[in-house]
Each structure stands twice: as structure tokens, then as C-alpha cells.
């Protein structure tokens, strides 16, 4: 009698284990059908570094090996506040920033400021970026008069 109970208990235990195992397998997604981005997310959630892995097959293999690892809690990304100043810079502060930039880069900077004449500012910019005052090479070909157009 004990033998029957023991064998029935073992059989129930084996069936229960195989049922739980089958249930776990059905919950696991088909990793081979996933996109690379999804595979990297799964691996990242489990703390697995995927840097340097280029082939999808390698990612699938790594994901299958590490799928049972616990999901690591990642801290939320910090929210970056828009760092616009509440008020416009004063001319002195702007001149200070521009002089620092010029000292660091060796480049000159021009800034359009309220009250500046847009046409003169733009013509000054055009002259400055047309080769620094050097003459442009002349194009060969027929010259056209603007009045003829």
C-alpha cells in the first residue's frame, strides 16, 4: 500500500513539475523572431552588456542564455530642465562670453543685437565669409547684363 501511495505521489510530482516547466516555456517569447532593438532591451533589462555584438544570432543566443536572469531595476532618466535664461543677457555679459570664445578658439564672432540694422549686419557677415576679403575666382563664360534679363 505504501508503495502505491509513494509511486502515485512521485507520479503526481513529476506531472506537476512537467506542467510548470511547460507553462514556463509557453511564456517565453520566440527570441529568434524579435528585432535586434527588442533583444538589446531584454538583455539591458537583465544587466547584460551588448556592446560589440553585431550579429542578431549572437544576440539571440545571449538572450536565450540570460532570459531567466532577474530583471534589474534601472533608475529613471533624469529630466533635464530647459536651461533658457529668464531674461536676455546684457551687452556686457554677451561681450564677455564672446571674448572668452574668441580667446579659446581664435575665431571672431558677431552677434545680431536688438537695434542693429539687419541689412548692414548681413552684408558684414557676407563680406567676412566670402573668403576674408580675398577676391573670388572669376567664372569663365558669357557675361550677362542684369538689364537684359
trRosetta pair geometry for C-beta under 8 A, 3 or more apart (Angstrom, degrees):
i j d omega theta_ij theta_ji phi_ij phi_ji
1 4 5.9 -53 -154 32 34 110
1 5 6.5 29 152 -14 65 106
2 5 5.7 -58 -149 40 34 109
2 6 5.9 32 155 -19 69 110
3 6 5.7 -56 -143 40 28 111
3 7 6.1 25 158 -15 65 108
4 7 5.9 -54 -141 40 28 106
4 8 6.1 28 156 -18 64 108
5 8 5.7 -55 -144 38 29 110
5 9 6.1 31 153 -21 63 108
6 9 5.6 -53 -146 36 29 113
6 10 6.4 30 154 -18 63 105
7 10 5.6 -51 -145 37 33 112
7 11 6.2 36 153 -21 64 106
8 11 5.6 -53 -146 37 31 113
8 12 6.3 32 153 -19 64 106
9 12 5.8 -53 -146 37 30 110
9 13 6.3 31 153 -20 63 107
10 13 5.6 -55 -147 37 31 113
10 14 6.3 31 154 -18 65 105
11 14 5.8 -53 -146 37 30 110
11 15 6.3 28 155 -16 64 107
12 15 5.8 -55 -145 40 30 109
12 16 6.1 32 155 -21 64 108
13 16 5.7 -55 -146 37 28 112
13 17 6.4 27 156 -18 63 106
14 17 5.8 -55 -146 37 30 109
14 18 6.3 24 157 -15 65 107
15 18 5.9 -57 -144 40 30 107
15 19 6.2 34 154 -23 65 107
16 19 5.7 -54 -147 34 29 113
16 20 6.5 27 155 -16 64 105
17 20 5.8 -55 -148 37 32 108
17 21 6.2 32 153 -19 66 108
18 21 5.5 -52 -143 39 33 114
18 22 6.2 36 155 -21 66 105
19 22 5.8 -52 -146 36 28 110
19 23 6.4 31 152 -22 62 106
20 23 5.6 -53 -149 34 32 114
20 24 6.5 34 152 -21 64 103
21 24 5.8 -52 -152 32 32 112
21 25 6.6 31 152 -18 64 105
22 25 5.7 -53 -149 35 34 112
22 26 6.5 32 154 -20 66 105
23 26 6.0 -56 -150 34 31 109
23 27 6.7 28 153 -18 63 107
24 27 5.9 -60 -153 34 32 110
24 28 6.8 36 151 -28 65 103
25 28 5.8 -50 -153 23 36 114
28 31 7.8 -40 163 -32 96 96
28 67 6.4 61 -137 152 113 152
29 33 7.9 -114 158 58 94 101
29 34 6.7 72 125 -58 127 119
30 33 4.5 37 106 16 112 114
30 34 7.3 170 97 -29 62 83
31 34 5.5 -45 -155 12 43 119
31 39 6.6 85 -168 -106 93 100
31 42 7.6 -108 -122 59 106 167
31 60 5.0 140 126 -144 107 82
31 63 4.9 176 -154 101 143 130
31 64 5.8 -152 43 -64 156 82
31 67 7.3 -115 -64 -76 138 132
32 60 5.2 50 -93 -140 63 145
34 38 4.3 -115 -180 86 113 128
34 39 5.3 137 103 -55 123 84
34 42 7.7 29 141 -12 168 135
34 60 7.8 155 49 -100 98 89
34 63 7.9 -89 54 116 141 173
35 38 4.8 95 57 6 79 102
35 39 7.1 -144 96 -5 41 86
36 39 5.6 -54 -149 36 34 112
36 40 6.3 34 153 -19 67 105
36 56 5.4 -97 -85 -103 97 93
36 59 6.2 101 -137 45 76 167
37 40 5.8 -54 -149 36 31 111
37 41 6.5 34 151 -21 63 104
38 41 5.6 -51 -150 33 34 113
38 42 6.5 36 152 -20 65 102
39 42 5.7 -52 -150 34 33 112
39 43 6.4 27 154 -13 66 108
39 56 7.2 134 16 -150 159 75
39 59 4.3 86 133 148 144 122
39 60 6.5 -73 -122 -75 144 54
39 63 5.1 -98 -153 -54 92 145
40 43 5.8 -57 -145 42 32 109
40 44 5.9 35 154 -23 67 109
40 50 5.2 -127 -126 55 86 165
40 59 6.8 -50 -62 -145 68 135
41 44 5.6 -54 -142 38 29 112
41 45 6.3 36 156 -25 63 103
42 45 5.9 -52 -153 29 28 114
42 46 6.9 9 154 -4 60 109
42 63 5.4 52 96 -136 131 115
42 67 7.2 -14 166 -111 126 77
43 46 6.0 -69 -154 45 33 102
43 48 4.1 -81 -174 71 90 115
43 49 8.0 -88 147 36 114 7
43 50 5.2 91 99 -53 146 118
43 59 7.1 -105 -28 -157 143 87
43 62 6.2 26 -106 120 133 114
43 63 5.8 -93 -63 -90 96 81
43 66 6.5 71 -123 79 78 137
44 47 7.6 51 -174 -69 33 19
44 48 7.1 -93 -70 56 27 69
44 50 7.1 -67 -60 2 81 116
44 74 8.0 8 147 -61 95 145
45 71 4.9 -29 157 -140 103 94
45 72 6.7 164 166 40 45 73
45 74 7.6 -96 -122 -20 54 117
46 66 5.3 152 113 149 151 112
46 67 7.7 -128 -55 -117 159 22
46 69 4.2 94 -164 85 122 120
46 70 7.2 139 -133 81 81 33
46 71 6.1 -69 -84 -106 64 49
46 72 6.3 109 -151 -3 21 94
47 69 7.3 -113 42 141 95 139
47 72 4.2 73 -47 -13 107 149
48 62 6.4 160 160 161 147 115
48 66 5.1 78 -60 131 146 172
48 69 7.4 128 -44 47 107 158
50 53 4.9 -78 -171 37 75 122
50 59 6.6 36 -142 -113 125 98
50 62 7.3 152 -105 99 90 156
53 58 5.0 -148 -159 108 107 126
53 59 5.7 130 137 -70 132 81
53 62 7.0 -54 -124 -4 164 152
54 58 7.5 53 55 39 47 135
55 58 4.4 88 73 3 97 105
55 59 7.1 -167 97 -6 53 83
56 59 5.5 -56 -152 38 38 112
56 60 6.2 41 150 -23 70 103
57 60 5.6 -49 -146 33 32 112
57 61 6.4 33 154 -18 64 105
58 61 5.8 -52 -148 36 31 112
58 62 6.3 29 154 -16 64 108
59 62 5.7 -57 -145 41 31 110
59 63 6.0 32 155 -21 66 108
60 63 5.7 -56 -145 38 28 111
60 64 6.4 30 155 -20 64 105
61 64 5.9 -54 -149 34 29 110
61 65 6.5 25 154 -16 63 108
62 65 5.7 -56 -148 38 32 110
62 66 6.1 -3 164 8 67 115
63 66 6.4 -73 -136 54 25 88
63 67 5.9 53 160 -65 65 92
64 67 5.9 -23 -139 -15 25 118
66 69 4.8 -19 -174 -2 79 124
80 83 7.8 -52 166 -29 94 98
85 88 7.1 121 90 -102 123 20
85 89 6.8 90 53 -55 165 75
89 93 4.5 -125 -171 87 101 120
89 94 4.7 123 114 -58 128 89
89 97 7.4 -36 -167 1 161 136
90 93 4.7 93 54 8 80 102
90 94 6.9 -148 91 -5 40 88
91 94 5.6 -57 -145 40 31 112
91 95 6.2 35 155 -21 66 106
91 113 7.0 42 -106 -139 98 150
92 95 5.7 -53 -147 36 29 112
92 96 6.4 34 151 -23 63 105
93 96 5.5 -53 -151 33 33 115
93 97 6.5 31 152 -17 66 103
94 97 5.8 -52 -148 36 33 110
94 98 6.3 31 154 -16 65 108
94 111 6.3 -118 173 72 126 163
94 113 7.6 140 103 -94 165 117
95 98 5.7 -56 -145 40 31 111
95 99 6.2 31 156 -20 65 106
96 99 5.9 -55 -147 35 27 108
96 100 6.6 28 153 -18 62 105
97 100 5.8 -56 -152 35 32 111
97 101 6.4 31 152 -18 66 106
98 101 5.6 -53 -147 37 33 112
98 102 6.2 34 154 -19 66 106
98 109 4.9 -141 -146 73 99 122
98 111 6.6 -116 -79 -16 135 123
99 102 5.6 -52 -145 38 32 113
99 103 6.3 35 154 -21 64 105
100 103 5.7 -54 -148 36 31 111
100 104 6.3 24 156 -14 65 108
101 104 5.9 -60 -146 40 30 106
101 105 5.9 -9 169 12 68 116
101 107 7.4 -50 141 68 92 92
101 109 5.8 23 94 -15 133 145
102 105 6.6 -71 -129 54 22 86
102 106 7.2 63 -178 -110 56 9
102 107 6.4 -121 -121 75 62 48
102 108 6.1 29 -117 -105 115 43
102 109 6.3 -128 -65 7 93 96
108 128 7.9 -111 83 -159 124 138
110 121 7.3 168 151 -160 128 90
110 124 7.0 178 -142 114 168 120
110 125 6.5 -143 69 -86 144 89
110 128 7.5 157 -10 12 138 167
112 116 5.5 -139 -157 62 68 143
112 118 7.3 33 -144 -111 132 69
112 121 5.3 74 -106 179 95 159
113 116 5.1 101 58 -23 68 116
116 120 7.5 -127 173 70 85 100
116 121 5.2 64 147 -59 124 130
117 120 4.3 52 87 21 113 109
117 121 6.4 172 85 -16 56 88
118 121 5.6 -59 -145 38 29 114
118 122 6.1 23 161 -16 67 109
119 122 6.0 -58 -145 39 27 106
119 123 6.2 23 158 -16 64 108
120 123 5.8 -53 -141 39 32 109
120 124 6.3 36 156 -21 64 106
121 124 5.8 -58 -154 36 28 112
121 125 6.5 27 149 -18 64 106
122 125 5.4 -51 -147 35 36 113
122 126 6.2 38 152 -22 67 103
123 126 5.5 -48 -144 35 35 114
123 127 6.3 35 155 -18 64 104
124 127 5.9 -53 -147 37 30 110
124 128 6.3 29 154 -20 63 109
125 128 5.7 -59 -148 37 30 112
125 129 6.2 4 163 1 67 112
126 129 6.4 -70 -141 48 25 92
126 130 6.0 33 159 -35 64 112
127 130 5.9 -53 -141 23 27 115
127 133 7.2 34 170 -80 90 67
128 132 7.0 15 -166 -99 49 51
130 133 7.8 94 81 -55 91 23
130 134 8.0 -155 120 57 74 66
130 136 6.8 -67 175 -57 102 110
131 134 4.1 -87 136 55 116 97
131 135 7.7 -68 88 50 144 10
131 136 6.5 163 2 -79 147 72
144 148 6.0 -120 -173 60 86 126
144 149 6.9 67 154 -54 125 98
145 148 4.5 92 68 -7 91 105
145 149 7.8 -157 95 -14 57 78
146 149 6.0 -46 -164 17 43 114
